[in-house]
Amino acid sequence: MSTPPVRPRAALLLLAYLAFVSLGLPDGLLGVAWPSIRDDFDVPTEAVGLVLTAGTVGYLASSVLAGFTLARVGVGALLAASTLLASLALSGYVLSPVLAVLVGCALLVGLGSGAVDSGLNAYAAGAFGPRHMNWLHAFFGLGVAIGPLIMTGALSAGLSWRWGYGIVAAAQFALAIAFALTVRAWRRGSPAADEAATAGAASAVAVRVPIRATLRLPAVWSGTLAFALYVAIEVSAGLWAFLLLTEGRGLSAAVAGGCVSAYWGSLFVGRVVQGVVAERLGATLVLRVSLVGMAVGAGLIAAPGPAALAVLGLVVVGFAAAPVFPLLTLTTADRVGAAHADRAIGLQIGASGIGAALAPAGLGVLIGHTSVQVLGSALVVLALALIALYEWGARGSTGRPVPARPGGEGQTSGPVRPVVEGR
């Protein structure tokens, strides 16, 4: 029987929002800072690939490992240590004398960010409801938007690019202190932990689940691949839309740029709006409608016609895609079981990084060998594959349909979440 809704602690919720903003900040800095960094270090423009690759490798490694170690170290300690690592690494950007040192710091930033992303998503999946899960990911987008403003402000004031990274490093350090001061509160703030304390901790039985048991679940791997496909759609649409609208549909660069901004804006607005909708109608229903909406939007992009049709398709894809990542994370335990959820989420976050890196690049090769018009068809194929994977994974590890997750905040499927320990 489901427990009554448990409202998350306000202080922890605020910290979680700030943490997601901080995750987006470094992503928004590099694009504006890179011309100055390139000139300072006297390196070619394409050297930015070294920085991006190092950050991606660190992110993938730590996001997966965090899912497998979360039960041992605790989410509060993980967040404090990982945010501190990111702060120190960003400080390394400020002090880097050569590009090689900056690339090493990018690896460390990725390690810290991946652990924070995986740890917070795993915690929020059990402690927050659909509304807050969507809003958390909306705040990540806010961080990505704020990052360029910080760097632009520093450069406009005549300061070095290093000041922009220094400001963000200081913000990350303050956040690390806040996490360190609230380590115990994160443990107490879990609805499952609160429920156990109320019922009597002595009655809880810890279930030790081997790592191999998690890795054998088909639902774990279908969910992992679903995350890679979702992020592939989101990033590919945003990356190649400008080229489609200019070279494929004849729009001017200025208008096409505004349309791409509308795509990202619809993603942000969709997470804010659909977080409330999912809380009222249930995560499962909103997920299914959203996945179909992504396929419909991709079909509009693929359909021959005026540029306005493609723009409409982009906005539909953005708005429909908005709740998919947070709600897939929220319902992970429904698909794989609570004992495997932390590990599965770590794998899913890692897979999302792979999808963001490989799929847009592969689609770029396809476009180069054909034409940009292939973008819509590719998005349709990816969207339909995502629907199929979700429906397969939604049947759970036993092959039977799992119950729809209620819309209320902090719902759990039982009084105590099992303790996961690998061996």
Secondary structure, 3 states (H helix, E strand, C coil): CCCCCCCCCHHHHHHHHHHHHHHHHHHHHHHHHHHHHHHHHCCCHHHHHHHHHHHHHHHHHHHHHHHHHHHHHCHHHHHHHHHHHHHHHHHHHHHCCCHHHHHHHHHHHHHHHHHHHHHHHHHHHHHCCHHHHHHHHHHHHHHHHHHHHHHHHHHHCCCCHHHHHHHHHHHHHHHHHHHHHCHHHHHHHCHHHHHHHHHCHHHCCCCCCCHHHHHCCHHHHHHHHHHHHHHHHHHHHHHHHHHHHHHHCCCCHHHHHHHHHHHHHHHHHHHHHHHHHHHHHCHHHHHHHHHHHHHHHHHHHHCCCCHHHHHHHHHHHHHHHCCHHHHHHHCHHHHHCHHHHHHHHHHHHHHHHHHHHHHHHHHHHHHHHCCCCHHHHHHHHHHHHHHHHHHHHCCCCCCCCCCCCCCCCCCCCCCCCCCCCCC
